[in-house]
Amino acid sequence: MFSVLIVDDEEPVLESYEFMLGRFRLREDSSEENPFTLAGKARSGYEALKLIYETEPDLVFMDINIPGPDGLSVLEEVHKKYPRMVCILSTAYERFDLAQRAIPLGVFAYLVKPVSKKTFFATLENALFQLRSHPPETTAFEDPRLRFMRKDIWGELSEEAWLWYREELGLPSDNGFAILVECEADIEKHCALLARELSFKHHCMHDVMLNRGLFLVSECLPRDVFLRRWEKLVSGLFPENTVWSWGIGGLYRGPELYRSCAEALVELDARRADIGERERLKIIKLRQKMGVSSPEEARTLFRGIWEPAFSGDFSAAKASMVSLFTLLLDDITGVFTHPEYSPPFKPAEIMRLEDIGAWKQWAELHFEKLLLLASEKRTLPQPLVKALGYIREHFAEGIQLGDAAEKALVSTAHLSRLFTEHLKTNFIDYLTELRIGEAEKLLKDSSMTIKDVAYAVGYQDPNYFSRIFKRITGKLPTDRQKDSASLPPPYSG
């Protein structure tokens, strides 16, 4: 078994990692005993150093921002003594300078919190393969290719070291350049495909570390010439909704290849920032179009934002959608800038969704609510929009015209005039139509009784509800329920 040390100053993270670690099983062999055991938990840099020296763990989950020496300082301290120890960094945000410090330490992976169970298990499985690839008596960098790609290429090499590597690795040229590739999902798979395509015309080596692919193209080829080939090669290689980026360094002789790696990192970081800027512009465009463009155009813009987000980490995507819905909701209703207004729904509900199916269902319902509110805001007076939003959220309660007027910050007489002038109806009729419309939807569910439906839409007397229902629809609730029950089941394919 392999021992694991978890280092983090947040107790919920320690508990979550410990819980997931205890439930890890290999996907291809669920019957195999868990190959990991917990060596300990540390909450500071000093405590981490003490436990590493005491327990000599095989694998360490290391938070960067911890009290005392930070996570990278701890790894710098222990790296020479325990070069075989697999280290996985985690932090609440990704930073270019931290990745630069981590690379020479042979850090295995870099996780951005919050870390989903799927990501945690996948990282554990990859780490297990790394641990099992090296017998206890060898070091993690016994393989010259690994030592070169994961460590020595990132620093200046002596002439002797370079000549040794060139012969040992069979490199055809004294010159080369580095390529870095980053992808939200399946980085190993995509880098393997990319390496295969590159190998048709170029001599290249590749490795995956810190969730990035590093490629070394060993030949004396001007960067601009290769760049034209590269753009054709990668066109269509990644799935349409996959967010990915790359950076290519300049052409350097072997001892100075570290300069090419550094340039590739800078370009990769710039492209990642550019991707973020494009996403920001998409959000701005959606906010500008809500209530102005057609509903279908707004739906298309919305899908263009959430589909790429959910192609990566599920928890991070949910968090970004909370931010998006908060912005849209405040743009349309002002509920977060005017505390006297109540929001029609809470975007934080998104964080409780468990899978993509639940997200799609939630998003469809609540984005349609936003479209309706945005349309009303464009055509109706703001007090009436506020009142209608309140009524739709509380129609099942015993609300009165005065309650809606209070939320809209107007008098009951003024709100009554707004109903008449702009909706050609009054408060009671609007509320009744809304309740009966909701009741028709509920009656499609055969598990609900007429009494249940009546209570659900705000009527305490089922008989009175039945009379109102018939007056509005021309049928009794029981007849509508029979009509729904007689419909054939939807085709399931």
N, C-alpha and C positions, 0 to 999 in steps of 0.2 A: 504494500500500500504506500501511497505517497502522502506526505504530511503537508498541510496547508496552513499558513499564517495569514490572518486578515487584519489589516491595519487601516483604521478609519476613526475619526474623532466624533462621528455621529452614531449614536446607539442604534437608531432604526436601521442604518446601513449594515452595521455589524450583525444585527439579528437577521436581516434579510439574507445576507450572504451566507451566514451559517445555516439558515433554513434551507436555502437552495443547494448548498454544498451537500447537505445530508440526504438530499433526494436525487442526486445525480445518478443517472444510469446511461450507459452507452446506447445510442439509438439502434445500432444493428444487433445488440445483444442485451436485451433488457433483463435477462436472467443473471447476468454477471454481477457479482457483488460490487458495491461502490468502491472504486479504487482509491478514493480520497478519504483522509481522516483529518480532523481539525487539530492542529498543533497548538493553537492559541489565538487570542485576540489582543491587539494593542491599540491604544487610543492616542499615543504621542510618538514622536520620533525616538525619544530616549527609551520608552517602553519597547518599541519595535526593535531597536538595536539589542537590547537585553534579551528579548525572546529569540531573535535570530541566532545569537551566539549560543543560547541555551538549548534550543530545540533543533537548530540546523534544518529548517523546513525545505522541502523540495520545491514548493510553489508559494509565492507571496502575492496577495492582492494588496497593493500599496496605494493609499490615497496620497495625493501630492500635498495638499494643504492641511497639514496636521501640526499641532503645537510642538515646540522644540525644533530640532532639525527637520526640515521638510522631507517628503518622501524621496525625492531625488538625492538629497544629501545623504540619507540613510543608505540608499543603494550604492552611491559612490563609495561609502565607507566599507561596505561588505562585499562589493563586486569582486575584488581581487582574491579574497579568501574563499568565496563561494561562487566561482564562475559558472558552475552548472545549475545553480538555482534559477528557476524560471520566475520572472517577475512580470506582473501585470499591473500597469498603472491605472488609476481611476481618478477622475476629477469632475467637478460640476460644470466645467467649460473647457474647450479645447484651445490651446495656445501654441503658436508656432515656436516660441523660444523654449518651451518645455520639451517639445518633441526633439529639438536640436540637442538639448542636454541628455535626453534619454537614449538617443541612438547609440552613442559609444558604449553605453552600459549593457547593451544586448537585451534591452527590454523587449519582452515577447509580444505584448499587445497593449493598446491604449484605449480605455473605455471611458466614455463620457456619460456621467450620471444624469438622470436616473437610468439604471441598467435593467433591461427587461429580463425575464426568466429565460426567454429564448436566446438572447445574446449571451447571458451568463453561461448557460449550458453549452452553447457552441464554442465559447472561449475555453471552457474547461476541457471539452473534447479535443480541441486543437492542442492545448497544453499537455494533455495526457499523451498524445502522439509524440510530442517533442520529448517528454520525459522518458518514454519507452524507447526512443530512438537511440539513446546513449546509455551504455552499461555504466554501472556505478563508478567504475575505476577510470572512466574517460571524462574529458571535459566537453562542454557543449560546443566548443569550437575546434574539436579535433579535425573535422572535415575542413580542408583548406578553402573550399568554395564558400562554406558558411562563414568561416573566420574572415574571409576577404569581404564578402557582401554585407555582413552584419556589423563589422567593426572596422577593419583596416582601410577600406575604401573611403571611410569618412575622415581620415586623417592623412597628413603628408607622409608618404612612404620614402624610405631610403632607396637609393639606386639598387642596392643588393636585394632588398626585400621585393622590389617590383620585378626584377629579373627572375627571381625565384617563383613568384606568383605567376608570371607570364608563362614560364615553362610548365609549372605544375598544373595550371588550369588550361593549358593549350590555347592561349589567346593568340589569334593570328596577327594582331597589329599592336604596335607600340602606343597607339593612340585610341581614344574612345570617348564616349559621352554617356551620361546617366539620364535615365528617364524615371520619373516617379508618377505613379498612378494611384488615385484614391477613388473608392467606390463605396456607396452606402451598403451594398449587399453582395454576398458571394464573391468576395475579393479574390479568394484562391481560384475559384472557377474562371473568373474573367481574366485574371492574369495568366493562367495556363493557356487560355484561348489566344490571348494577345501574344504570348511567347511563341506559340506555334505559328501564328501568322508572320511574325517578325522573322522567324528562323528560315522561312522560304527564301529570303533575299539577304539576310544579315546574320552575322555571328553574334548571338546575344546570350547572356546568362540572366536569370531572374530569381528573385526571392521575395517573400512576403513577410513584412515585419511592421509592427505598430499599425496594423490594418491598412498598410500601404504596400504596393508592389514596386520594387526597385529593379530596373533593367539596365544592364551594361551592354551597350553596343560597341563591339571591339573592331573598329575599322577607321581609317582616315577619310571620313566623309564630311564635307561642309554641312553645318547645321541647317542652313536654308534649303539645301537639296534634300536632306532627310525629312525635313518638316513637310515638304509637299507630298512625299510618299506616306508619311505618317497620317496626315489628314485623310487621305484616301483609304488607308488601311483600317482606321478606327471607325470610319463611317458605317453605321449600322451594326457594329460589333456588340454594342451594349443595348439592352432593351430600352424601348422608347421612354418609359417612365423612370428609368434608373438615373439618379443624380450622380455624376462622376466628374472628375477633373484630372488634369495632368500637368506636368512641368518637364521641360527638356533643358538640360544644361549644355554648356559649350563644349567644344572639342578640346581635349587636353591630353598631354602625354601621361603615361601611367602613374608616376610619382605624384602628379597633381590632379588626379581624378577627383579628389575631395572637393576641388573647386567646382567641378561639374555637378557634383551632388548638391553642393550648397546653392548653386544657381537654379537647379531643378526644384529645390525646396522653395526658393523665393517665388518662382513662377507658379508652382502649384498653389502656394498660399494666395497669390494674387488672383488666380482663376477661381479658387474657392470663394474669395471675397466677391468676385464678379457674379458667381452663381447666387450668392446671398443678395446682391444688389438686384439681380433679375427677379428673384422671388419677392423682394420688397416692392418692386415696380408693379408686379402682378397684383399684389394686395392693394396698392394705391389705385390701380385701375378698377378693381372690383368695387372699392369703396366709392369711387366716383360714379360708377354705373348703376349702383343700387337705386331703384326707383326711377331711373332716367331711361335706361335702355330696356329692351324687351326682357321678360323673365327668362326666356331661353338663353339669351346672350349672357345674362348674369349667372345662370346655372353652369354654362360652359366655362366661364371664367373661374367659378368656384371649384369645379372639377379639376381645372388646370393647376389649382393650388394644392388641393388635398391629396390627389392621386400620387404625385411625386413624393409628397411628405410621408405617406404611408407605405412607400416602397422600402423605407429604411426602418429605423427603430420605432416600435409601436408607441412606447411611452413618450418619446420625444415628439412624435407626430401629434399625439393627443395634447401635449402641452402647447404646441404651436397653434393647434385648432382652438384651444381655450382663448389664447391671445387674439386670434382672428375674430372669433365670435364676440369677444368683449369689445373690440374696436367697432365692428359692424353694429352691434347693439347700441353702443353709445352714439355712433354717428346718427342712427335713425331715431332713437328715443331720448338720448341725453340722460339716461338713468344713472350713469356713473359720474356725471358732472353736476347733476341736480338730485341730491339725496332724498328730496321729498317725493320723487317718483319711484315706483316699485318696478323692478325688471320683469318682463313677461316670462322669462326663464333664466336659469343660472348656467352660464357657460362652464362652470366648474364641474357640472354633471358629466362632462366628457371624460374626466379622469377616471370615472368608475366603469367605463365601458371595457369589456373584456376581450373583444375581438373585432375584426374588420366588419363582420356582419352587423354587429351591434352599432358600430360607428355609422355605417351607411344608413341604417334605419333612423338613428337619432338625427343625423345630418339632414336627411331628406325632410323630416318633419319640421325641424327648427329653422332650416334655411327658407322653407316656404313661408314660415311665420314672418321671417325678416323681409321677404319679398312683399308680403301683404302690407306690413307696417310701412315699408319704404314707399309703396304705391300710395298709401293713405296719406303719408306725410307730404307727398308732392301735391295732392289734390284737395286735402281737407285741412281745416284750421287745426293748429297744434293742440288746443284743449280737447277737441273732439277726438283726435288721434289718441291722446292719453286716456281719455274715457273709454274708447273702444278697446284699447289694449287691456285696461283693467277689467272690463266686462268679460272679455274672452278668457282671462285667466281665472276669474272668480264666478263664472256663470252658474256653477253648481251650488253656490252658497246663496243665502237669503239676502242678496244685495238689493239696494234701492237706488233710485236716481240720485239721491243725496250722497250716497257713498261714491259713486262715479264722479259727481261734480266736485267733491272734496279732493279726490285724487287728481282731477284736472285743474284744480285751483280756480274754479269759477263757481258762480251761483247756480242753483238748480234751475232757475228760470232761464239763465243764459244757455246752459247745456241743453235744455229742452228745445230752445229755439234753434240751436245748431243741428239737432237731430232732424227737426222739421225742414230746415232750409237745405241741408246738404244730403240727407239720406232719405228724405220724403217719408219718414216714419217717426214713431215716438219710441221712448226708452223701453216701454213694456213690450211692444210688438217686436222690437229688435231682439230683446232678450229671449222672448218666446221662440222666435224663428231660430235663434242660435241653439237653444236647448233642444228643440225638436230635430234640428239637423244633426246634432251630436247623438241624439237618441236613435236616429235611423242607422248610424254607423254601428252603434252598440248592439242593435237588434240582429245584426248579421252574425253575432256570436251566439250560437244556440245554447251555450252554457249559462247564459244570463237569463234570469226570469224577468218578467215585466216589472215586478216590484224592484228588482236590482237596478234595472235601467232607469226607472223613475227616480230612485234615490240618487243615482249617479249624475243625473243632469239637473238636480235641484228641486224635484217635486217630492214632497213628503206623503202625498195622497195618491196612490196608484190609479184610483178611479178617476180622479181629476186629471191626472196625466193622460189617461186614455182618451178622455173627452177632448182635451186640447190637441192631442196627437191627431185624432180623426178630423177635427176642424181644420187643421193645417194641411194634412196630407190626403184626406179623403178616405183613409183606411184606419182600422184599429191597429194597435201595436201587435196584437196576436196575428192579424192577417199579414202584416209586413214580415213577421218572424217566419210564418209558413212559406211566404214567397222566397225568402232567403234559403230556407231549408230545402226547397224543391230544386234549387239551382244545381247543375252538375258540378262536381269538384273541378278545380282548375287543373289544366293540363300540366303535368309535371315533367314531361319529356322522357 
